[in-house]
């Protein structure tokens, strides 16, 4: 406990070091029509050197301003400029919120230039920001833009399949990737059919995907973070969207709660999505040979927003996501995620501090049954999370510090590959505190940070220093680097040796572990990793940007399900080695590679591309092996073209090429006798089962994966708020036979999804 108090005190002292300051101007920048924040707006005092870029919430602070009279100006690409005269001779703190309207300018140009402004003012190492506009430029399935589809096109991201697939980010498995929605952990963000996530695209404001080297604001995971921010309901009118396609349908409603509309009117937003693919597939996709498409899901989200004229805001939200899959004669599974919470933003009137806080509860429950073996599996994880962050904007410094408390319960019950039962239930509490400073000094942007994470159930504390730097070598060429130490407690019951794993269980505070790893005694059960990233950004032409990053992740210690367990861990088995009786084992690993990405935008055409070259190794103390998601080469190219009168037609295409995943090859079969009656088993007359002889773990490679998706949409604009859109899409255009899994019992190859056309219609009102 003393160490916790010591580290917390150090962080608070660091975060409160004083800076001399004069006057302050602060406020927000909003869209005049939608009242949505205008992120990365330029705000400056005309004729001076004082100016800043607004954050994701549209918030800005200009500090250390000498007394005097000034003209405050806001400039956002794609919007009209606005000015406001201020007098700092009498008032030390001025709060001004801008509501500005859109100008007549091409949206593609807006998007490109906004990214450039962001890259100049932020380090942005190993982080990709996804906007609703960007989501619409990827081929949509059934007419609805999808986060799951977009993430698969990002550099460093590997997707293991259309059915039961998962996302792996720069060598990290799903359990090592933290997914947050408005600060709330989402334990399974993707449905069983990999075409869809649980998130509704139309409620998203932005998505930040941190693939490595993220700062101390995030803790509890050792590989990556996906931070999703949802938007507020419309302040201007009661409206929404209804849509239907061959996969699913949805309805969205939003608007002000009061008839008297003003900038402070409470707003709401409700969204419901329901799939019927398990029913319509028999009509539209009856040619698919993988037991049709036995997927069903529904997603609900609701949000209420209360705001004040000064920019203070309070949100209440709740969600419920359900998924069900049933492969006849193979497996059945169902899971659900539910949660509710609140978050707020407060701006003290007499300071340059922004305060953010949140409290929420969420949980995830999954039940799985393997039909042939009749082996059930079940898992639960759930609990509360709460935290508060404060940001101070003072001259060249942007300081942010905060605390976070997580309490959750996990429960899992299953059997491993040799039929030994594993059951564990735990309660865990985690406490974290951090401080981060962003400093601009000449051509440098420096972001030092430190996080202290305390795991109460393990009685273990982890101080984690992190650092990011950007150097503006030229106006159009920037070097960047980042790195740090990361830790986590949560463990998954899936292994890195299986290509397809529909079931994922969660365990905290793993206890049944060996006392040593590679003959070294283990003093801390925390999973830890070091990250290092080095890269550059190059604006080669006005509309052509190239980004390159090399990375290295050293997974110092990991915990994983023990595939070697053959005996129960009982007192009478004390002579048996731990590796044969413990539920879990220790591992270590390495992930390294290089990623390239580019964007090229013209008036009506956009091109995006990425290429990744990577290696992912694991070592369990017995063998070294490639993780099953170790894809050596991965390339993506996407393009879209707007045409027709008022550019109401949009054509999009995306092509993905990936080298084959590793797998363990079957080298033979043998007659296997099961001694179910012990020494009394009549092994001479007893019928044998088919035993399998495997080769070296993950030493072989599956065939290459590639797929082309296209979509064509037409919009009919009836009014300012009313638009009808018709979309035709085709997944896997040239019907590539990508492998799903190999049924070793029937000696049959099962492929991923074949060509799947879709038709969708949506009405925004």
Secondary structure, DSSP 8 states (H G I E B T S, - for coil): -HHHHHHHHHHHHHHT------EEEEEEEEETTT--B-TT-EEEETTSS-EEE--TTSEEEEEEE-SSEEEEEEE-TTB--EEEEEETTT-SEEE--EEE-B-S--HHHHHHHHHHHHHHHS--TTEEEEEHHHHTTS--BTTB--HHHHHTTSTTEEE--TBT--EEETTB-GGGEEEEETTEE-S--B-SBTT-BSS-GGGEEEEEEE-S---TT--S-SSEEEEEEE----SS--EEEEEEESSEEEEEEEEESSSS--TT--EEEEEEEEE-HHHHHHHH-TT-TTTS--EEEEEEEEEEEEE-TTS-EEEEEEEEEEEEEEETTTEEEEEEEEEEEEEEEEE-TTSSEEEEEEEEEEEEEEEEEETTTTEEEEEEEEEEEEEEEEEEEETTEEEEEEEEEEEEEEEEEEE-TTS-EEEEEEEEEEEEEEEEEEEEETTEEEEEEEEEEEEGGGTEEEEEEEEEEEEEEETTEEEEEEEEEEEE--EESS-TT-S------EESS--S--SEETTEE-S---EEEEEEEEEEEEEEETTEEEEEEEEEEEEEEEEEE-TT--S---GGGTTS-GGGT-SEEEEEEEEEEEEEEEEEE-SSEEEEEEEEEEEEEEE-SS-EEE-TT--SEEEEEEEEEEESGGG-EEEEEEEEEE---EE--EEEEEEE---TTGGG--TTTS--EEEEEE-STT-EE---EEEEEEEEEEEEE-SSS-EEEEEEEEESTT----EEEEETTTTEEEE----EEEEEEEEE-
